[in-house]
Amino acid sequence: MNLYGRTSLAEFLGDWVVYRNLIPADRDLPTLDDLRAEIGLGPKGIPRKSESNYARVIVRLLRAAQTQRGLASPLRRLLFVGDTRLLDATAFGNICIAGGWPGLAFIGSENGKPPAVEIIPHESGQSLYLANRWPALADFAAYAASHGFAVDEATMVIVDIDKTALGARGRNGQVIDAARVQAVEDTVAALLGSAYDAGAFRAAYDRLNQPEFHPFTADNQDYLAYVCLMLGSGLYRLESVVEAVRGGQLATFDAFIAGVDARRADLPPALAEIHAEIYANVQRGDPTPFKPFRRNEYQRTIACFGNLDDDAPLETRLNEEILVTQEVRAAALGWRRQGALLFGLSDKPDEAATPTPELAAQGYLPIHRALTHAVGE
Ligand SMILES: [Mg+2]
């Protein structure tokens, strides 16, 4: 593994990037709200990555980007680079169907086992190339070229950002998770003040973050942070919540927050205030209702970009800095030179990926523009 200097995702993506709210960083592209009527979406709600409406929005953005770069030729084929078989492959398949395109997806996740590649062909032309090493991306590029995926101006390449282009899964992704957990802790600690107990927080977070509790938390980190906050306030005990979830008396997060709302008079004023804000956001269908947490996540995340000196040991760097995945960067730059249209997708909430106006005025950047080191083989 080697260090390849400092860069940002903008080197190969520019501002052709969307975070979870589906508002492109390039303000000349249409936003989700511009596309709602055309796609038949209601006035509220943001399609999630696994949904077909998400794919329809992305197809529309890709076509707008092709027009913006002055190319009248239609897009004909799709390459996709991601890190999760379930979510990325689903989004990839939906985008191929919505665009009427053949596609080939590389799904990378390093696991330390001997190098292995599995190719899953799909009769309607949406094939998967699964690899357990990021350097296999170079082989994927060769495979694509020899299997009908000539890369030219009619080719799009969608690059997943989270744990693919940044913080490669199995190599550097733990830094992204650690920044998020630290942000939950910062938020809960600040709101609880002297009542905060770090050991109790960790116990609650680690326990309720387990897959067993995903039906309860919807695997939503905002919900989990809120539950940890309410446990820290003393309103509920961890063991009672665990038992109620296991026993089926407490099935959903909605039931939990409604229960807190019924007892809101028991909360200290600062917690009653944040509860009211989160409860209102949940009622509006906001999937990231805990705004102070997500703003802290941005701060903790951006603090891990380019934070180590050029001569830091590689092992330290992989554990403490969020890095550009050199293999993804090299492949993307190669495809771009061949004329492909590159577009980045991130499932990170916008509040966790982009600065507030106040921070932007101080020079803070969205994560696709923040400089950090590139590392890879
Ligand atoms: Mg990802």
Boltz pocket constraint, residues with backbone or C-beta under 6 A from the ligand:
constraints:
  - pocket:
      binder: B
      contacts: [[A, 82], [A, 83], [A, 84], [A, 160], [A, 161], [A, 162], [A, 163], [A, 164]]
      max_distance: 6.0
